[in-house]
Amino acid sequence: MDSTQMTGQGVGNKVQSRVNVRNMTVTAMLSAAAFVLMFLDTAIPLMPNFIKLDLSELPALIASFALGPVWGVIVCLIKNLLHLTMTQTGGVGELSNFILGVSFVLPAGLIYHRKKTKGRAIVGAVVGALIMGAISFPSNLFIVYPVYYNFMSKEAIIAAYQVVAPFAKISSIEQCLLFFNVPFTFVKGMISAIITILIYQPLRPLLKGNN
């Protein structure tokens, strides 16, 4: 190997090192933002008061678009590990949140990074939101709601849905999840997607270190 090759390799290693440091720094910042957003939740109409809307997947989606889908998954992991220190569900809620977050940001990031256009970003975000909505059904049915049953009976939970939507003929947990939680989760994903698409381009130079 001649000196020119060694010099080129050394420069490449330095550039790669700077990129990795920037990616880790941006990921840490987005993870902190996602952690804070987990606490900024709000109740919404036509849903029981124990179901809240938060936008903590928003920073993870930004990371998935700006840095790559793996970094979006890392943001989902870090925010839930941080939240685990004050969990009220024995880690079950955090596990479900991680599963749903990954099912959203991973496909969105994979689709976008195959061809980085605004159209692909929109398609990726919609597909991710659809997958997250679909995954929310088994996640809630088999992971989250069994924990709720320690505090509320299955009948009480169904009754809570019946109160906010007396027009719906709800008689089982499966119906509650299918007609309320799945659409809610999809809409939640789409809200994060719309905000991300609106703010991503202005933030892109800062996130990627471009002038």
FIBATOR-270780 format. One record per residue (C-alpha): y, x, z; chain; residue number from 1; residue in three letters. Coordinates in Angstrom, 2 decimals, decimal comma, m for minus. Layout:
% FIBATOR-270780
{Y=Y; X=X; Z=Z; chain=A; n=NUM; res=ALA}
...
% end
This chain:
% FIBATOR-270780
{Y=0,00; X=0,00; Z=0,00; chain=A; n=1; res=MET}
{Y=3,33; X=1,53; Z=m1,01; chain=A; n=2; res=ASP}
{Y=6,57; X=1,46; Z=0,97; chain=A; n=3; res=SER}
{Y=8,02; X=m1,39; Z=m1,10; chain=A; n=4; res=THR}
{Y=5,05; X=m3,63; Z=m0,29; chain=A; n=5; res=GLN}
{Y=5,24; X=m2,68; Z=3,39; chain=A; n=6; res=MET}
{Y=8,96; X=m3,48; Z=3,46; chain=A; n=7; res=THR}
{Y=8,43; X=m6,82; Z=1,74; chain=A; n=8; res=GLY}
{Y=5,63; X=m7,69; Z=4,13; chain=A; n=9; res=GLN}
{Y=7,77; X=m6,75; Z=7,11; chain=A; n=10; res=GLY}
{Y=10,66; X=m8,94; Z=5,91; chain=A; n=11; res=VAL}
{Y=8,24; X=m11,82; Z=5,32; chain=A; n=12; res=GLY}
{Y=6,85; X=m11,48; Z=8,84; chain=A; n=13; res=ASN}
{Y=10,35; X=m11,50; Z=10,32; chain=A; n=14; res=LYS}
{Y=11,31; X=m14,62; Z=8,34; chain=A; n=15; res=VAL}
{Y=8,11; X=m16,35; Z=9,38; chain=A; n=16; res=GLN}
{Y=8,75; X=m15,41; Z=13,00; chain=A; n=17; res=SER}
{Y=12,27; X=m16,88; Z=12,86; chain=A; n=18; res=ARG}
{Y=10,91; X=m20,08; Z=11,28; chain=A; n=19; res=VAL}
{Y=8,29; X=m20,42; Z=14,03; chain=A; n=20; res=ASN}
{Y=10,86; X=m19,88; Z=16,76; chain=A; n=21; res=VAL}
{Y=13,20; X=m22,45; Z=15,18; chain=A; n=22; res=ARG}
{Y=10,34; X=m24,94; Z=14,80; chain=A; n=23; res=ASN}
{Y=9,35; X=m24,54; Z=18,44; chain=A; n=24; res=MET}
{Y=12,97; X=m24,88; Z=19,58; chain=A; n=25; res=THR}
{Y=13,56; X=m28,02; Z=17,49; chain=A; n=26; res=VAL}
{Y=10,24; X=m29,47; Z=18,66; chain=A; n=27; res=THR}
{Y=11,19; X=m28,88; Z=22,30; chain=A; n=28; res=ALA}
{Y=14,53; X=m30,63; Z=21,78; chain=A; n=29; res=MET}
{Y=12,95; X=m33,59; Z=19,97; chain=A; n=30; res=LEU}
{Y=10,24; X=m33,86; Z=22,64; chain=A; n=31; res=SER}
{Y=12,90; X=m34,02; Z=25,35; chain=A; n=32; res=ALA}
{Y=14,73; X=m36,73; Z=23,39; chain=A; n=33; res=ALA}
{Y=11,49; X=m38,69; Z=22,96; chain=A; n=34; res=ALA}
{Y=10,77; X=m38,41; Z=26,69; chain=A; n=35; res=PHE}
{Y=14,20; X=m39,82; Z=27,54; chain=A; n=36; res=VAL}
{Y=13,80; X=m42,65; Z=25,01; chain=A; n=37; res=LEU}
{Y=10,57; X=m43,71; Z=26,75; chain=A; n=38; res=MET}
{Y=12,75; X=m44,84; Z=29,67; chain=A; n=39; res=PHE}
{Y=15,33; X=m46,62; Z=27,51; chain=A; n=40; res=LEU}
{Y=13,13; X=m49,61; Z=26,90; chain=A; n=41; res=ASP}
{Y=14,15; X=m53,23; Z=26,69; chain=A; n=42; res=THR}
{Y=12,51; X=m56,63; Z=26,78; chain=A; n=43; res=ALA}
{Y=12,62; X=m58,71; Z=23,62; chain=A; n=44; res=ILE}
{Y=12,38; X=m62,45; Z=22,96; chain=A; n=45; res=PRO}
{Y=9,00; X=m64,07; Z=22,31; chain=A; n=46; res=LEU}
{Y=7,13; X=m61,35; Z=24,19; chain=A; n=47; res=MET}
{Y=6,00; X=m61,26; Z=27,85; chain=A; n=48; res=PRO}
{Y=8,30; X=m59,22; Z=30,08; chain=A; n=49; res=ASN}
{Y=5,67; X=m56,51; Z=30,62; chain=A; n=50; res=PHE}
{Y=5,97; X=m55,54; Z=26,93; chain=A; n=51; res=ILE}
{Y=9,03; X=m53,41; Z=26,20; chain=A; n=52; res=LYS}
{Y=10,63; X=m52,00; Z=23,07; chain=A; n=53; res=LEU}
{Y=11,36; X=m48,29; Z=23,06; chain=A; n=54; res=ASP}
{Y=12,08; X=m45,91; Z=20,21; chain=A; n=55; res=LEU}
{Y=10,34; X=m42,81; Z=21,53; chain=A; n=56; res=SER}
{Y=8,46; X=m42,37; Z=18,22; chain=A; n=57; res=GLU}
{Y=11,80; X=m41,79; Z=16,47; chain=A; n=58; res=LEU}
{Y=12,13; X=m38,07; Z=17,36; chain=A; n=59; res=PRO}
{Y=8,44; X=m37,53; Z=16,53; chain=A; n=60; res=ALA}
{Y=8,94; X=m39,06; Z=13,07; chain=A; n=61; res=LEU}
{Y=11,97; X=m36,84; Z=12,51; chain=A; n=62; res=ILE}
{Y=9,86; X=m33,80; Z=13,46; chain=A; n=63; res=ALA}
{Y=7,10; X=m34,91; Z=11,12; chain=A; n=64; res=SER}
{Y=9,52; X=m35,16; Z=8,20; chain=A; n=65; res=PHE}
{Y=11,59; X=m32,06; Z=8,97; chain=A; n=66; res=ALA}
{Y=8,93; X=m29,61; Z=10,17; chain=A; n=67; res=LEU}
{Y=5,61; X=m31,10; Z=9,14; chain=A; n=68; res=GLY}
{Y=3,17; X=m33,72; Z=10,45; chain=A; n=69; res=PRO}
{Y=1,55; X=m31,35; Z=12,97; chain=A; n=70; res=VAL}
{Y=4,91; X=m30,88; Z=14,68; chain=A; n=71; res=TRP}
{Y=5,34; X=m34,64; Z=14,88; chain=A; n=72; res=GLY}
{Y=1,98; X=m34,87; Z=16,63; chain=A; n=73; res=VAL}
{Y=3,07; X=m32,13; Z=19,04; chain=A; n=74; res=ILE}
{Y=6,20; X=m34,12; Z=19,94; chain=A; n=75; res=VAL}
{Y=3,99; X=m37,15; Z=20,69; chain=A; n=76; res=CYS}
{Y=1,79; X=m34,97; Z=22,88; chain=A; n=77; res=LEU}
{Y=4,59; X=m33,29; Z=24,83; chain=A; n=78; res=ILE}
{Y=6,51; X=m36,48; Z=25,58; chain=A; n=79; res=LYS}
{Y=3,36; X=m38,10; Z=26,99; chain=A; n=80; res=ASN}
{Y=2,39; X=m35,01; Z=29,00; chain=A; n=81; res=LEU}
{Y=5,86; X=m35,10; Z=30,54; chain=A; n=82; res=LEU}
{Y=5,59; X=m38,82; Z=31,23; chain=A; n=83; res=HIS}
{Y=2,16; X=m38,25; Z=32,78; chain=A; n=84; res=LEU}
{Y=3,89; X=m36,68; Z=35,79; chain=A; n=85; res=THR}
{Y=5,23; X=m40,12; Z=36,74; chain=A; n=86; res=MET}
{Y=2,57; X=m42,39; Z=35,29; chain=A; n=87; res=THR}
{Y=1,89; X=m45,82; Z=36,74; chain=A; n=88; res=GLN}
{Y=m1,25; X=m46,38; Z=34,70; chain=A; n=89; res=THR}
{Y=m3,35; X=m43,37; Z=35,62; chain=A; n=90; res=GLY}
{Y=m2,69; X=m41,83; Z=32,22; chain=A; n=91; res=GLY}
{Y=m4,03; X=m44,80; Z=30,26; chain=A; n=92; res=VAL}
{Y=m0,60; X=m45,89; Z=29,05; chain=A; n=93; res=GLY}
{Y=0,22; X=m42,35; Z=27,97; chain=A; n=94; res=GLU}
{Y=m3,10; X=m42,04; Z=26,13; chain=A; n=95; res=LEU}
{Y=m2,43; X=m45,25; Z=24,23; chain=A; n=96; res=SER}
{Y=1,15; X=m44,20; Z=23,47; chain=A; n=97; res=ASN}
{Y=m0,11; X=m40,88; Z=22,10; chain=A; n=98; res=PHE}
{Y=m2,74; X=m42,57; Z=19,93; chain=A; n=99; res=ILE}
{Y=m0,22; X=m45,01; Z=18,49; chain=A; n=100; res=LEU}
{Y=2,41; X=m42,32; Z=17,97; chain=A; n=101; res=GLY}
{Y=0,00; X=m40,07; Z=16,09; chain=A; n=102; res=VAL}
{Y=m1,23; X=m42,97; Z=13,95; chain=A; n=103; res=SER}
{Y=2,42; X=m43,49; Z=12,94; chain=A; n=104; res=PHE}
{Y=3,89; X=m40,02; Z=12,41; chain=A; n=105; res=VAL}
{Y=0,82; X=m38,23; Z=11,01; chain=A; n=106; res=LEU}
{Y=0,29; X=m40,38; Z=7,88; chain=A; n=107; res=PRO}
{Y=4,05; X=m40,71; Z=7,38; chain=A; n=108; res=ALA}
{Y=4,47; X=m36,94; Z=7,46; chain=A; n=109; res=GLY}
{Y=1,45; X=m36,27; Z=5,24; chain=A; n=110; res=LEU}
{Y=2,69; X=m38,68; Z=2,57; chain=A; n=111; res=ILE}
{Y=6,24; X=m37,31; Z=2,67; chain=A; n=112; res=TYR}
{Y=5,23; X=m33,65; Z=2,50; chain=A; n=113; res=HIS}
{Y=3,14; X=m34,16; Z=m0,63; chain=A; n=114; res=ARG}
{Y=6,41; X=m34,83; Z=m2,45; chain=A; n=115; res=LYS}
{Y=9,64; X=m34,63; Z=m0,48; chain=A; n=116; res=LYS}
{Y=11,69; X=m37,51; Z=m1,84; chain=A; n=117; res=THR}
{Y=13,44; X=m40,39; Z=m0,15; chain=A; n=118; res=LYS}
{Y=11,03; X=m42,80; Z=m1,82; chain=A; n=119; res=GLY}
{Y=8,03; X=m40,94; Z=m0,41; chain=A; n=120; res=ARG}
{Y=9,67; X=m40,94; Z=3,03; chain=A; n=121; res=ALA}
{Y=10,04; X=m44,71; Z=2,87; chain=A; n=122; res=ILE}
{Y=6,46; X=m45,20; Z=1,68; chain=A; n=123; res=VAL}
{Y=5,16; X=m42,85; Z=4,35; chain=A; n=124; res=GLY}
{Y=7,09; X=m44,60; Z=7,10; chain=A; n=125; res=ALA}
{Y=5,89; X=m48,06; Z=6,02; chain=A; n=126; res=VAL}
{Y=2,27; X=m46,89; Z=5,78; chain=A; n=127; res=VAL}
{Y=2,56; X=m45,22; Z=9,18; chain=A; n=128; res=GLY}
{Y=4,02; X=m48,37; Z=10,74; chain=A; n=129; res=ALA}
{Y=1,21; X=m50,48; Z=9,24; chain=A; n=130; res=LEU}
{Y=m1,46; X=m48,10; Z=10,56; chain=A; n=131; res=ILE}
{Y=0,16; X=m48,02; Z=13,99; chain=A; n=132; res=MET}
{Y=0,25; X=m51,81; Z=14,09; chain=A; n=133; res=GLY}
{Y=m3,43; X=m51,99; Z=13,14; chain=A; n=134; res=ALA}
{Y=m4,45; X=m49,33; Z=15,68; chain=A; n=135; res=ILE}
{Y=m2,53; X=m51,15; Z=18,42; chain=A; n=136; res=SER}
{Y=m5,15; X=m53,91; Z=18,40; chain=A; n=137; res=PHE}
{Y=m8,17; X=m51,83; Z=19,56; chain=A; n=138; res=PRO}
{Y=m5,94; X=m49,55; Z=21,63; chain=A; n=139; res=SER}
{Y=m4,57; X=m52,45; Z=23,67; chain=A; n=140; res=ASN}
{Y=m7,86; X=m54,35; Z=23,78; chain=A; n=141; res=LEU}
{Y=m10,03; X=m51,47; Z=24,97; chain=A; n=142; res=PHE}
{Y=m7,62; X=m49,04; Z=26,65; chain=A; n=143; res=ILE}
{Y=m4,43; X=m50,68; Z=27,95; chain=A; n=144; res=VAL}
{Y=m5,29; X=m54,25; Z=28,87; chain=A; n=145; res=TYR}
{Y=m8,37; X=m53,36; Z=30,95; chain=A; n=146; res=PRO}
{Y=m5,91; X=m51,51; Z=33,20; chain=A; n=147; res=VAL}
{Y=m3,61; X=m54,56; Z=33,30; chain=A; n=148; res=TYR}
{Y=m6,55; X=m56,61; Z=34,56; chain=A; n=149; res=TYR}
{Y=m6,37; X=m54,64; Z=37,82; chain=A; n=150; res=ASN}
{Y=m2,95; X=m56,20; Z=38,44; chain=A; n=151; res=PHE}
{Y=m3,09; X=m59,46; Z=36,49; chain=A; n=152; res=MET}
{Y=m6,07; X=m61,58; Z=35,59; chain=A; n=153; res=SER}
{Y=m6,90; X=m62,12; Z=31,95; chain=A; n=154; res=LYS}
{Y=m5,95; X=m65,77; Z=32,36; chain=A; n=155; res=GLU}
{Y=m2,54; X=m64,82; Z=33,82; chain=A; n=156; res=ALA}
{Y=m1,83; X=m62,51; Z=30,90; chain=A; n=157; res=ILE}
{Y=m2,74; X=m65,21; Z=28,38; chain=A; n=158; res=ILE}
{Y=m0,54; X=m67,66; Z=30,31; chain=A; n=159; res=ALA}
{Y=2,39; X=m65,21; Z=30,01; chain=A; n=160; res=ALA}
{Y=2,07; X=m65,32; Z=26,24; chain=A; n=161; res=TYR}
{Y=1,77; X=m69,10; Z=26,29; chain=A; n=162; res=GLN}
{Y=5,01; X=m69,39; Z=28,26; chain=A; n=163; res=VAL}
{Y=7,09; X=m67,41; Z=25,73; chain=A; n=164; res=VAL}
{Y=5,43; X=m69,06; Z=22,74; chain=A; n=165; res=ALA}
{Y=4,24; X=m72,55; Z=23,73; chain=A; n=166; res=PRO}
{Y=4,06; X=m73,52; Z=20,05; chain=A; n=167; res=PHE}
{Y=1,25; X=m71,01; Z=19,45; chain=A; n=168; res=ALA}
{Y=m2,30; X=m72,04; Z=20,24; chain=A; n=169; res=LYS}
{Y=m3,21; X=m68,95; Z=22,24; chain=A; n=170; res=ILE}
{Y=m6,48; X=m68,99; Z=24,18; chain=A; n=171; res=SER}
{Y=m7,75; X=m65,38; Z=24,19; chain=A; n=172; res=SER}
{Y=m6,53; X=m61,82; Z=24,62; chain=A; n=173; res=ILE}
{Y=m7,60; X=m61,06; Z=21,07; chain=A; n=174; res=GLU}
{Y=m5,29; X=m63,78; Z=19,77; chain=A; n=175; res=GLN}
{Y=m2,45; X=m62,51; Z=21,96; chain=A; n=176; res=CYS}
{Y=m2,78; X=m59,04; Z=20,49; chain=A; n=177; res=LEU}
{Y=m3,28; X=m60,16; Z=16,91; chain=A; n=178; res=LEU}
{Y=m0,39; X=m62,62; Z=16,74; chain=A; n=179; res=PHE}
{Y=2,11; X=m60,82; Z=19,00; chain=A; n=180; res=PHE}
{Y=1,37; X=m57,16; Z=19,76; chain=A; n=181; res=ASN}
{Y=0,31; X=m56,09; Z=16,27; chain=A; n=182; res=VAL}
{Y=3,44; X=m57,47; Z=14,52; chain=A; n=183; res=PRO}
{Y=5,59; X=m56,19; Z=17,39; chain=A; n=184; res=PHE}
{Y=4,17; X=m52,67; Z=17,02; chain=A; n=185; res=THR}
{Y=4,74; X=m52,74; Z=13,26; chain=A; n=186; res=PHE}
{Y=8,35; X=m53,86; Z=13,70; chain=A; n=187; res=VAL}
{Y=8,85; X=m51,17; Z=16,35; chain=A; n=188; res=LYS}
{Y=7,64; X=m48,56; Z=13,88; chain=A; n=189; res=GLY}
{Y=9,87; X=m49,92; Z=11,13; chain=A; n=190; res=MET}
{Y=12,95; X=m49,75; Z=13,37; chain=A; n=191; res=ILE}
{Y=12,25; X=m46,07; Z=14,03; chain=A; n=192; res=SER}
{Y=11,58; X=m45,55; Z=10,32; chain=A; n=193; res=ALA}
{Y=14,85; X=m47,16; Z=9,22; chain=A; n=194; res=ILE}
{Y=16,89; X=m45,14; Z=11,70; chain=A; n=195; res=ILE}
{Y=15,11; X=m41,93; Z=10,68; chain=A; n=196; res=THR}
{Y=15,74; X=m42,52; Z=6,97; chain=A; n=197; res=ILE}
{Y=19,43; X=m43,22; Z=7,67; chain=A; n=198; res=LEU}
{Y=20,04; X=m40,12; Z=9,79; chain=A; n=199; res=ILE}
{Y=17,52; X=m37,61; Z=8,43; chain=A; n=200; res=TYR}
{Y=19,60; X=m36,16; Z=5,59; chain=A; n=201; res=GLN}
{Y=22,67; X=m35,44; Z=7,77; chain=A; n=202; res=PRO}
{Y=20,40; X=m33,86; Z=10,41; chain=A; n=203; res=LEU}
{Y=18,20; X=m31,94; Z=7,96; chain=A; n=204; res=ARG}
{Y=20,33; X=m28,75; Z=7,76; chain=A; n=205; res=PRO}
{Y=20,47; X=m28,53; Z=11,54; chain=A; n=206; res=LEU}
{Y=16,75; X=m29,15; Z=11,97; chain=A; n=207; res=LEU}
{Y=15,63; X=m26,77; Z=9,25; chain=A; n=208; res=LYS}
{Y=18,31; X=m24,13; Z=9,74; chain=A; n=209; res=GLY}
{Y=19,80; X=m24,50; Z=6,25; chain=A; n=210; res=ASN}
{Y=23,46; X=m23,94; Z=5,56; chain=A; n=211; res=ASN}
% end
